[in-house]
Amino acid sequence: MPPKFLALPSKSILALSLGASFFIVTPQAFAMDLSSAAREALQYDAEFLSARQQAEADATKSRQGLGLLLPSASISASRTRTELEVDGGTASPSRYGNSYGITLTQPIFRLDLYAQYQQQQERSKAGQASLSQARMDALLRVTQAYFDVLIAQDTLASSNAELKAIEEQLAAAKRNFEVGTATVTDQQEAQARFDLASANQIKARNDLEVKRFALNQVVGKPLPQALLGLRPAVALKAPQPAEMSQWVQQARKANLRVQIAESAAEVTRQEVARTRAADNYPAINLVARKSRTEPYRDQGQKFDHLETDTIGVELSMPLFSGGSAVYRSKEVAALKLKSDFDLENAR
């Protein structure tokens, strides 16, 4: 189910561009209507497919952010070789030892991790909005290309009809000139009109080929000989409500590009909070460790192994980082202002 804030724009766009009921339904297998062209475009358009993969990647950010607040575990293992020298230069035999350990960490008070969690939630939300925007852009591209072909078809048909009519006028002018009822100027003018109409026909035919090629690039497959046009006497409904101010207010809230800019602004706000927390606030973690060392030596005695279990709370507090924290704070503050201006520009 798409997010609620996508409902109005998607319905409006689809109602305009994918009105399948507007098109003639015929048994001609070679014909193509706008709905089928749109389906093909959504399966082929590289820009939309790229956005879909990006949205799938962004969808994982929500779980990534949650994982920052959940327990984490790590294991370690090492093998060491120790050589001891005693007085007189005599070396003792080499000693080998193995150590194993597992550590479990649960964040308790980590404002920086919580800010990262909020960032990842916004990035996931923005990814879905970007996908919906890319879908609408793809539908608009195929709709524009489709109607460009229809217009070019009509233009060529009009040019053909005009050329046929002028050709008959030219033939009549030649007959009249032969019988003496028309002058040579009348014949030449008729010939000039015929030449101009022939040039317009060639131009219209070339334009149709260009428009068909552009649509082919969007749908990714050879086009049929004919495209289905609108049904006769189609009645398009007027926008509701009919006041521009209401649409402007709706767009400031529901427009997908505004939603994306809002998420980007929220990410930068959380980045300010994360940086401030990482540079100025303590971090408290619950840590549990279990380790095993074999063999174990203590005061000259040798034991098969030593196992250690510890659990406690660790606190760390940043003190000084060479001054980089100051400039990092200035950087994120500038980026926050930039994102606010980008949001205002989108609105």
C-alpha positions in Angstrom: 0.0 0.0 0.0 1.5 3.4 -1.0 1.9 6.0 1.7 -1.1 8.2 2.4 0.6 11.3 1.3 1.0 9.8 -2.2 -2.7 9.2 -2.8 -3.7 12.5 -4.3 -0.8 13.1 -6.7 -0.9 9.5 -8.0 -4.6 9.5 -8.6 -4.4 12.8 -10.4 -1.5 11.7 -12.7 -3.0 8.3 -13.4 -6.4 9.8 -14.2 -4.8 12.1 -16.7 -2.2 9.8 -18.3 -3.7 6.3 -18.0 -7.3 6.8 -18.8 -7.7 3.5 -20.7 -11.4 4.1 -21.2 -10.5 7.0 -23.5 -9.1 4.7 -26.1 -10.7 2.7 -28.8 -10.8 -1.0 -28.2 -10.4 -2.9 -31.5 -9.5 -6.5 -32.3 -6.3 -5.3 -34.2 -3.5 -7.1 -32.5 -0.9 -4.7 -33.9 -2.5 -1.6 -32.3 -1.1 0.0 -29.1 -3.0 2.1 -26.6 -1.6 4.4 -23.9 -2.1 1.9 -21.1 -0.1 -0.8 -22.8 2.6 1.7 -23.6 2.8 2.8 -20.0 3.1 -0.8 -18.8 5.9 -1.4 -21.3 7.7 1.8 -20.1 7.6 0.8 -16.5 9.3 -2.5 -17.4 11.9 -0.9 -19.6 12.6 2.7 -18.7 16.1 2.7 -17.2 15.6 5.8 -15.1 12.6 4.3 -13.4 14.2 0.9 -12.9 17.2 2.6 -11.4 14.9 4.5 -9.0 13.2 1.2 -8.1 16.5 -0.5 -7.1 17.5 2.6 -5.1 14.2 2.4 -3.3 14.8 -1.2 -2.5 18.2 -0.2 -1.0 16.7 2.7 0.9 14.0 0.4 2.3 16.7 -1.5 4.3 17.8 1.7 6.0 14.9 1.6 8.5 16.1 -1.8 9.8 19.7 -0.6 9.7 18.8 2.3 12.0 16.9 0.0 14.4 19.9 -2.3 14.5 22.0 0.5 16.0 19.8 0.5 19.1 19.7 -3.3 19.5 22.4 -5.6 21.1 25.5 -6.4 19.2 27.9 -9.3 19.6 31.4 -10.0 18.5 33.9 -12.9 18.9 37.6 -12.8 19.0 40.4 -15.5 18.9 44.1 -15.3 19.1 47.1 -17.6 19.2 50.4 -16.3 20.8 53.9 -17.4 21.1 56.0 -16.2 24.1 59.8 -16.5 24.6 61.4 -15.7 27.9 65.0 -15.0 28.6 66.6 -15.5 32.1 69.8 -14.2 33.5 72.9 -15.5 31.7 71.2 -15.4 28.3 69.6 -18.8 28.5 66.2 -18.8 26.8 63.3 -20.8 28.1 61.3 -22.9 25.7 58.7 -21.1 23.6 55.2 -21.0 25.1 52.1 -21.1 23.0 48.7 -19.9 24.1 45.2 -19.6 22.8 42.6 -17.1 23.8 38.9 -16.9 22.8 36.3 -14.4 23.8 32.7 -13.2 23.1 31.4 -9.7 23.9 27.8 -8.6 24.0 27.0 -4.8 24.0 23.7 -3.1 24.6 23.5 0.7 24.2 21.8 2.3 27.2 22.3 6.0 26.7 23.5 6.8 23.2 22.0 10.0 21.8 24.3 9.8 18.7 22.9 6.3 17.8 19.3 7.5 18.4 19.9 10.4 16.0 21.3 8.0 13.4 18.2 5.8 13.9 16.0 8.9 13.1 18.1 9.6 10.0 17.7 6.1 8.6 14.0 6.3 9.1 13.8 9.5 7.1 16.1 8.1 4.4 13.8 5.1 4.0 10.7 7.3 3.8 12.4 9.5 1.2 13.3 6.5 -0.8 9.6 5.5 -1.1 8.7 9.1 -2.1 11.5 9.1 -4.7 10.2 5.9 -6.2 6.7 7.3 -6.5 8.1 10.4 -8.1 10.1 8.4 -10.5 7.0 6.4 -11.5 5.1 9.5 -12.2 7.9 11.0 -14.2 8.1 7.8 -16.3 4.3 7.9 -16.9 4.5 11.5 -17.9 7.4 10.8 -20.3 5.6 7.9 -22.0 2.3 10.0 -22.1 4.1 12.9 -23.7 5.9 10.7 -26.2 2.6 8.8 -27.0 0.6 12.0 -27.7 3.5 13.4 -29.7 3.2 10.4 -32.1 -0.6 10.9 -32.3 -0.2 14.5 -33.1 2.5 13.7 -35.8 0.1 11.0 -37.2 -2.7 13.6 -37.5 -0.3 16.2 -39.0 0.8 13.7 -41.7 -2.8 12.7 -42.5 -3.6 16.4 -42.9 -0.6 16.9 -45.1 -1.6 14.0 -47.3 -5.1 15.3 -47.7 -3.8 18.8 -48.5 -1.3 17.4 -51.0 -4.1 15.4 -52.7 -6.3 18.5 -53.0 -3.6 20.7 -54.3 -2.6 18.0 -56.8 -6.1 18.1 -58.2 -5.9 21.9 -58.4 -2.6 21.6 -60.3 -4.1 19.1 -62.8 -7.1 21.5 -63.3 -4.7 24.5 -63.8 -2.8 22.5 -66.4 -6.0 21.6 -68.3 -7.2 25.1 -68.2 -3.9 26.4 -69.5 -4.0 23.9 -72.4 -7.5 25.0 -73.4 -6.6 28.7 -72.9 -8.8 29.6 -70.0 -5.9 30.1 -67.6 -2.6 31.8 -67.8 0.9 30.4 -67.4 1.1 32.3 -64.1 -1.9 30.4 -62.7 -0.3 27.1 -63.6 3.0 28.1 -62.0 1.3 29.3 -58.8 -0.5 25.9 -58.7 2.8 24.1 -59.2 4.4 26.2 -56.4 1.6 25.3 -54.0 2.0 21.7 -54.9 5.7 21.8 -54.3 5.2 23.4 -51.0 2.6 20.8 -50.0 5.0 18.1 -51.1 7.7 19.6 -48.8 5.3 19.8 -45.9 4.3 16.1 -46.4 8.0 15.1 -46.3 8.5 17.2 -43.2 5.5 15.7 -41.5 6.6 12.1 -42.4 10.1 12.8 -41.0 8.6 14.3 -37.8 6.4 11.2 -37.4 9.5 9.0 -37.6 11.3 11.1 -35.1 8.4 10.9 -32.7 8.0 7.2 -33.1 11.7 6.7 -32.4 11.3 8.8 -29.2 8.4 6.6 -28.0 10.3 3.5 -29.0 13.2 4.6 -26.7 10.7 4.9 -23.8 8.8 1.6 -24.2 11.8 -0.4 -25.4 10.2 -2.4 -28.2 9.2 -1.8 -31.9 6.0 0.1 -32.3 3.0 -1.2 -34.2 2.0 0.4 -37.4 -0.8 2.4 -35.7 -1.4 3.8 -32.3 -4.9 4.0 -30.9 -6.2 7.5 -30.3 -8.9 9.0 -28.2 -12.5 8.0 -28.5 -14.7 10.6 -30.2 -16.5 13.1 -27.9 -14.5 12.4 -24.8 -15.6 14.5 -21.9 -12.7 15.4 -19.5 -13.8 16.3 -16.0 -12.8 19.7 -14.6 -10.4 19.7 -11.7 -12.0 19.6 -8.3 -11.8 21.9 -6.4 -11.7 24.6 -9.1 -9.6 27.1 -7.1 -5.9 27.4 -7.7 -5.1 28.4 -4.1 -6.4 25.1 -2.7 -4.2 23.2 -5.2 -1.2 25.3 -4.2 -1.8 24.5 -0.5 -2.2 20.8 -1.3 1.0 20.8 -3.3 3.0 22.4 -0.5 2.1 19.4 1.7 1.5 16.4 -0.6 3.9 17.1 -3.5 6.5 14.3 -3.7 9.4 16.6 -4.3 8.4 18.5 -1.2 8.2 15.3 0.8 11.7 14.3 -0.3 13.1 17.8 0.6 11.4 17.5 4.0 13.0 14.2 4.7 16.4 15.6 3.6 16.0 18.5 5.9 15.1 16.2 8.8 18.2 14.1 8.0 20.4 17.2 8.3 18.7 18.2 11.6 19.4 14.8 13.0 23.0 15.0 11.8 23.4 18.2 13.9 22.0 16.3 16.9 24.2 13.3 16.2 27.4 15.4 15.9 26.6 17.3 19.1 25.9 14.1 21.0 29.1 12.4 19.7 31.3 15.3 20.6 29.8 16.5 23.9 27.7 13.8 25.6 28.6 10.6 27.4 27.9 7.2 26.0 26.7 4.4 28.3 26.7 0.8 27.3 25.9 -2.5 29.0 28.7 -4.9 28.2 29.0 -8.6 28.9 32.1 -10.6 28.1 33.1 -14.2 28.3 36.7 -15.2 27.6 38.8 -18.4 27.8 42.6 -18.6 27.8 44.5 -21.9 27.5 46.9 -22.7 28.9 47.0 -20.3 31.8 50.0 -19.5 34.0 50.0 -17.7 37.3 53.0 -17.3 39.6 54.8 -20.2 38.0 51.8 -22.6 38.1 50.3 -23.9 34.9 46.6 -24.5 34.5 44.8 -26.0 31.6 42.6 -22.9 31.0 41.2 -19.8 32.6 37.6 -18.7 32.0 36.4 -15.2 32.8 32.8 -13.9 32.9 32.3 -10.1 33.3 29.2 -7.9 33.1 29.1 -4.2 33.7 28.2 -0.7 32.6 30.8 1.2 30.6 30.8 5.0 30.3 32.9 7.0 27.9 33.1 10.8 27.6 34.7 12.7 24.7 37.2 15.3 26.0 39.3 16.5 23.1 39.7 15.5 19.5 42.2 17.9 18.1 39.7 20.6 17.4 38.0 18.7 14.6 34.7 18.6 16.5 34.4 22.4 16.2 34.7 22.4 12.5 32.5 19.4 12.1 29.8 21.2 14.0 30.2 24.2 11.7 29.9 21.9 8.6 26.7 20.3 9.7 25.2 23.6 10.7 25.9 25.0 7.2 24.4 21.8 5.7 21.3 22.2 7.8 20.8 25.8 6.5 21.3 24.5 3.0 18.6 21.8 3.4 16.2 24.4 4.8 16.7 26.5 1.7 16.3 23.5 -0.5 13.0 22.7 1.2 11.7 26.2 0.8 12.7 26.1 -2.9 10.8 22.8 -3.3 7.7 24.4 -1.7 
